[in-house]
């Protein structure tokens, strides 16, 4: 038996590993690479494993960097099952459709640019065409419909007629919907057969709703070998879901190879207990100025944690009960999935909410916004309020419209609760806002460019750092040191090279046998 690492090796995204025996090939995760468009586009289009050779898939959780290439596998001849928790399967129903919608939109926009540039060259006389310039100009005006949507059929017709490249999406919404038929929901701690002499047991990873660590056995008796795949490991003491598992069944304790994430292998987060007081402080200070709080938040996980904390603060009378708006259709759908899976909740959630007949994700001041019209109407609401909206890094979505109408007002606050990638608008807001505060907010405010316009950043910018869903160095180490696992060897994945190598050295100093595999590397489990 051997494991080959095809993704998330010395990088964070694209989780994709294979476990191979004499008779089976099991795929561990099937995630999208994310980052720079051109680079990730090339990597995502290449499936290094023939889907027809895959027996079954074990999916750790629903985040797109772990699940986002599943439709590419299922529409290329895969005949097996996708084993995950039921909560993960339900979340994927929304996340994969959303990913497909983004893929289709990105492809359509790139094709639009190709057609637009071609028509511009025709009109300038740089390219010959069969139609007169006037006709080409008329066609160019019809590349968008009256409501400014892309006229995809016309765009593709132009590209075909003039033998220009047509960019196809990685997969369609129909592909994503067909993928859902392959899922098989499995409870935690319930062994299932996934191949010849292969069994898999899922344990709670504490990362997000439904996230799982997989313990996979091959063979019996003295010939049995065991691989454990952590997926993403969560933090200890966070609300809603259980902590990462530390107590494993006796038959699952001896691990020959532990495939472990290392996203924050060289960092330590702010304490979990500081998160709710910090949130309360930001809302109180903003309310005292007569302003509103705008929170860019990921639809899955972060939004639900914020709803949970605000519900607790409102119940305890620790905050003025101003309206809270969730302005993200995807976040609304995912919040409903959370409500359908109380079996995953931790003891505190049961005690605080369920035992009192309360839904953690519903309270009087909380409103879910679905239509674009209602979303735009929020910008006319001059009362203090809180808005949670996507995208989490401010690279698209409805959050941009709220920023457009709120960042010029020094009474308002933009609250950062998640990682902001390099070169994103969210990172610029975070860094510019911090620098302006450090300078005593003197002189002209920094200026942000989006929607092809300039906007002064007068709003306050605050960051709460403890909201990460990934365990830090000490929490990852706790899984090894305080659990009842006996681990022979560790392979670190899902971390930038600097983080993974630093964590590997940290663990070696504590007498663990650790490797950081490169892309395409295999490890034999003898």
Secondary structure, DSSP 8 states (H G I E B T S, - for coil): -EEEEEESSSSSS--EEEEE-SS-EEEE------SSHHHHHHHHT--SS-GGG--EEE-----HHHHTTHHHHHTTT--S-EEE-HHHHHHHHHHHHHHHHHHHHHHHHHHHHHHHHHHHHHHHTSS--SS-HHHHHHHHHTSB-TTS-B-HHHHHHHHHHTT------SS-HHHHHHHGGGEEE--TT--EEEETTEEEEEEE-SSSTT-EEEEEEESSGGG-EEEEE--S---TT-SSB--------GGG-EESEEEEE-TBTT-----TTHHHHHHHHHHHHHHHTT--EEEE--TTTHHHHHHHHHHHHHHTT-S---EEEEE-HHHHHHHHHHHT-GGGB-HHHHHHTGGGT--TT--TTEEE--SHHHHHHHTT--S-EEEEES-TTSSSSTHHHHHHHHTT-TT-EEEE-S---TTSHHHHHHHHHHHHHHTTT-SS--EEEETTEEEE--SEEEE-GGG-SS-BHHHHHHHHHTSS-EES-EEEESS-HHHHHHHHHHHHTTT--EE---TT-EEE--
